[in-house]
């Protein structure tokens, strides 16, 4: 449609935070075939004029008990780290909240009809986890202690500092694994522009998350 209505050498703006890297590359290539350039905007133009935009939901973090998940979070962390070492990778950037909630065995209500907490994560081959999340989730002081008992030690940072870890990954010599299907274009382009050693592929949680253990299968039977 844009190729038909816009003259050649036009420029189309886009918020890189609102499109996956794969979708960005496809759109960029499609527009280029019409001699149209895709340009990143410095802010979201819709948000700029949306006067009655609802506030983002910051829900309570709910721990998903081991009796229902069938695999404690520390075991999942160990498996992710093992996979990274087997692939000779140092870290994985994970921006899919479903995968992060699966690793940590938590649930939330930040999104309608999807029981997740909006957050991002970097997992390292030494089993360390850096969790980037809205501090509003920790209004209840006891939740951090409960999480430490449930998950083990985890480094928690405000979500607005996520770009800091991307800069750190660019400056280090480590190799970073990332899924271009679930990661937005801003994150991917920032890593590439900063000179990070990036390896693209299917998210490390996708296959383990899809393979249900016997407790999860029993839970599905009960739910249905």
MOKA-V269339 format. One record per backbone hydrogen bond with DSSP energy under -0.5 kcal/mol. NH is the residue of the N-H (numbers start at 1). CO is the residue of the C=O. E is the energy in kcal/mol with one decimal. If there is no record, write none. Layout:
BEGIN
nh: (NH | NH)
co: (CO | CO)
e: (E | E)
END
This chain:
BEGIN
nh: (5 | 6 | 9 | 10 | 12 | 14 | 16 | 18 | 19 | 21 | 21 | 22 | 24 | 25 | 26 | 27 | 28 | 29 | 30 | 31 | 32 | 33 | 34 | 35 | 36 | 37 | 39 | 39 | 41 | 45 | 48 | 49 | 49 | 50 | 51 | 53 | 59 | 62 | 62 | 63 | 64 | 65 | 68 | 69 | 70 | 75 | 76 | 77 | 78 | 79 | 80 | 81 | 82 | 83 | 84 | 85 | 86 | 87 | 88 | 89 | 90 | 91 | 92 | 93 | 94 | 94 | 95 | 97 | 99 | 100 | 101 | 102 | 103 | 104 | 105 | 106 | 107 | 110 | 111 | 114 | 116 | 119 | 120 | 121 | 122 | 123 | 124 | 125 | 127 | 130 | 131 | 131 | 132 | 132 | 133 | 133 | 134 | 137 | 138 | 139 | 141 | 143 | 144 | 145 | 146 | 147 | 148 | 149 | 150 | 151 | 152 | 152 | 155 | 156 | 157 | 159 | 161 | 162 | 164 | 165 | 166 | 167 | 168 | 169 | 170 | 171 | 172 | 176 | 177 | 178 | 179 | 180 | 182 | 183 | 185 | 185 | 186 | 188 | 189 | 190 | 191 | 192 | 193 | 194 | 195 | 196 | 197 | 198 | 199 | 201 | 206 | 207 | 208 | 209 | 210 | 211 | 212 | 217 | 218 | 219 | 220 | 221 | 222 | 223 | 224)
co: (1 | 2 | 35 | 7 | 37 | 39 | 14 | 15 | 16 | 180 | 183 | 180 | 20 | 21 | 22 | 23 | 24 | 25 | 26 | 27 | 28 | 29 | 31 | 32 | 31 | 10 | 12 | 37 | 14 | 43 | 44 | 45 | 46 | 46 | 49 | 50 | 57 | 60 | 107 | 61 | 105 | 63 | 65 | 65 | 66 | 72 | 72 | 73 | 74 | 75 | 76 | 77 | 78 | 79 | 80 | 81 | 82 | 83 | 85 | 84 | 175 | 175 | 123 | 177 | 92 | 121 | 93 | 95 | 96 | 96 | 97 | 98 | 99 | 100 | 101 | 101 | 62 | 116 | 114 | 111 | 114 | 117 | 132 | 94 | 130 | 92 | 128 | 90 | 124 | 122 | 129 | 155 | 120 | 130 | 131 | 157 | 118 | 134 | 135 | 136 | 139 | 140 | 141 | 141 | 142 | 143 | 144 | 145 | 146 | 147 | 147 | 148 | 129 | 154 | 131 | 133 | 158 | 159 | 161 | 161 | 162 | 163 | 164 | 165 | 166 | 167 | 168 | 197 | 91 | 199 | 93 | 178 | 179 | 179 | 16 | 19 | 16 | 184 | 185 | 186 | 187 | 188 | 189 | 190 | 192 | 191 | 174 | 196 | 176 | 178 | 203 | 203 | 204 | 205 | 206 | 207 | 210 | 213 | 214 | 215 | 216 | 217 | 218 | 219 | 220)
e: (-1.9 | -2.2 | -3.0 | -1.1 | -3.2 | -1.8 | -0.8 | -2.0 | -0.7 | -0.6 | -2.5 | -1.9 | -2.6 | -2.3 | -2.1 | -2.7 | -2.8 | -2.2 | -2.6 | -2.6 | -2.0 | -1.3 | -1.6 | -1.9 | -2.2 | -2.7 | -3.3 | -0.6 | -2.2 | -0.7 | -1.5 | -0.8 | -0.9 | -1.1 | -1.4 | -0.9 | -0.6 | -0.5 | -3.0 | -0.5 | -2.6 | -0.9 | -1.8 | -1.8 | -2.0 | -0.8 | -1.5 | -2.6 | -2.1 | -2.1 | -2.4 | -2.3 | -2.4 | -2.4 | -2.1 | -2.3 | -2.5 | -1.8 | -1.2 | -3.2 | -2.0 | -1.7 | -2.7 | -2.2 | -0.6 | -3.1 | -0.5 | -0.8 | -0.6 | -1.9 | -2.8 | -1.6 | -2.5 | -2.4 | -1.0 | -1.9 | -2.8 | -2.1 | -0.7 | -1.2 | -2.4 | -0.5 | -2.4 | -2.5 | -2.1 | -2.6 | -2.6 | -2.3 | -1.8 | -2.4 | -0.5 | -3.3 | -2.9 | -0.5 | -0.6 | -2.4 | -0.6 | -2.1 | -2.2 | -0.9 | -0.8 | -1.6 | -0.5 | -0.7 | -2.2 | -2.6 | -2.5 | -1.8 | -1.9 | -3.7 | -0.6 | -1.7 | -2.1 | -0.6 | -3.1 | -0.7 | -2.0 | -1.6 | -0.8 | -1.0 | -1.4 | -2.2 | -2.1 | -2.5 | -1.9 | -2.0 | -1.4 | -3.5 | -2.9 | -2.2 | -0.5 | -0.7 | -0.7 | -1.1 | -0.7 | -2.6 | -1.7 | -1.8 | -2.8 | -2.0 | -1.9 | -2.5 | -2.9 | -1.7 | -1.3 | -2.5 | -0.8 | -1.1 | -3.1 | -1.7 | -1.3 | -0.6 | -0.5 | -2.6 | -1.4 | -1.8 | -1.1 | -2.4 | -2.1 | -2.0 | -1.9 | -2.1 | -2.2 | -2.6 | -2.0)
END
